[in-house]
Amino acid sequence: MTNAYVTATYVIETSFPLEHAAEVLAGEQSTGTFVRVERESDDLRARFAAQVESIREIPLSGASPLPGTIGDPHARRRALLRLRFPLDNFGPSLPNLMAAVAGNLFELKELGAIRLVDLDLPGAFAERYAGPQFGVAGTRRLMNRPAGAMIGTIVKPSIGLSPEDLAEVVGELATAGIDFIKDDELQGNGPSAPLEARVQAVMPVLKRHADRTGSMPMYAFNITDDIGRLEQNHDLVVANGGTCVMACVNLIGLAGLEYLRSRASVPIHGHRTMLGAIARSDQVGIAFRAWQKLARLSGADHLHTNGISNKFYESDEEVLTAIADVRAPLLGVTPTVPVLSSGQWGGLAHATYSAVGTTDLLVLSGGGIHGHPDGAAAGVTSMREAWASAERGETVDEAFAASAALRRAAERFGPVRV
């Protein structure tokens, strides 16, 4: 017996007494079933049953209950619930942990809402899982950007460019001083632009740039695939001189990410695509705060958080909380780089920097760079000059007075966030 525990925090709604609903959940996810059975002894329950640590009632959300919910809807109550699971039930294994803290519980008919919002994990998980290999410091070293915000972009159009066209775009971005370029998550290994052809088209361009300047932008090739192909995809990139690979965490799974981490010799850019399917609803799923801990432990060197004024559902407050969550210490593992994306352009730099207070960020601007009125190179300049101004403590007005590229960006992407 290790005497170590995992504490999972949930938001639940139920028409049953809160204590009863909590016991149903705890029993279902540890020793119990719908009825007490012969070998479920008091001793066994004492050793292995999940325990209710605390229940704190909170206001109802006003949302409709999940399909199949039972009980009087007028009696519904909502609570923040903390359950404590013995580590001995599953050991320091993330897949088996998830079976306990995020398994059948979403299907319990006694619950009108059930959302995993946080996880407190014991040190045994850091002993089992290495976490990021490069993180902030290693990423800065590889892209030769020792200080300041790391400025990057996503290849646009997302799909459809030939490898030759892609190489031309990459050359323009490198010349403009970009730090980081990545494939869109939609660009996998399809027949129109297969991974090998993209690697062989892009890497000579980046190497020539490095020969001229002494620095090579980091390109994150999307190697997302079946688990059995991740290693060969990674090796293809590295053999051609690549310094980063991208994997869609939810598509390869935590086990796939850990598999890649154990074999990777370059940073892993963790894309969160499909996260909305499990995180968007207040009624069901897994909140970003809990999810990002699992992705970081599994080896993500970079992790998407979205950015303020984004095109997706998250509010600025939620985005800023996500950035803080990714930056928060986690069992002593190497710090992961928060990746800001979605609708980002230079006019958001001052507001973002004021809110987060750090430049240990990878700021991705897709349309904000490629859609700049004067072209992608001017888009890179507008981002670089805006962030440099914010870091110097200048006002937005001072930044606009000094940067023609930023003024032109505002013509298309404004208004500016102060």
FENSUL-V630835 format. One record per run of one state. SS is the DSSP state (alpha for helix, beta for strand, coil for the rest). FROM is the first residue (numbers start at 1). TO is the last residue. If there is no record, write none. Layout:
ss->(SS & SS)
from->(FROM & FROM)
to->(TO & TO)
//
This chain:
ss->(coil & beta & coil & alpha & coil & alpha & coil & beta & coil & alpha & coil & beta & alpha & coil & alpha & coil & alpha & coil & beta & coil & alpha & coil & alpha & coil & beta & coil & alpha & coil & beta & coil & alpha & coil & beta & coil & alpha & coil & beta & alpha & coil & beta & coil & alpha & coil & beta & coil & alpha & coil & beta & coil & alpha & coil & beta & coil & alpha & coil & beta & coil & alpha & coil & alpha & coil & alpha & coil & alpha & coil)
from->(1 & 5 & 15 & 18 & 29 & 42 & 49 & 51 & 59 & 73 & 76 & 77 & 87 & 90 & 94 & 102 & 104 & 108 & 111 & 121 & 124 & 129 & 135 & 144 & 150 & 155 & 163 & 176 & 180 & 183 & 195 & 214 & 218 & 223 & 227 & 240 & 244 & 249 & 264 & 267 & 272 & 276 & 280 & 284 & 287 & 288 & 299 & 302 & 305 & 316 & 328 & 337 & 341 & 346 & 357 & 361 & 365 & 367 & 371 & 376 & 392 & 396 & 403 & 404 & 414)
to->(4 & 14 & 17 & 28 & 41 & 48 & 50 & 58 & 72 & 75 & 76 & 86 & 89 & 93 & 101 & 103 & 107 & 110 & 120 & 123 & 128 & 134 & 143 & 149 & 154 & 162 & 175 & 179 & 182 & 194 & 213 & 217 & 222 & 226 & 239 & 243 & 248 & 263 & 266 & 271 & 275 & 279 & 283 & 286 & 287 & 298 & 301 & 304 & 315 & 327 & 336 & 340 & 345 & 356 & 360 & 364 & 366 & 370 & 375 & 391 & 395 & 402 & 403 & 413 & 418)
//
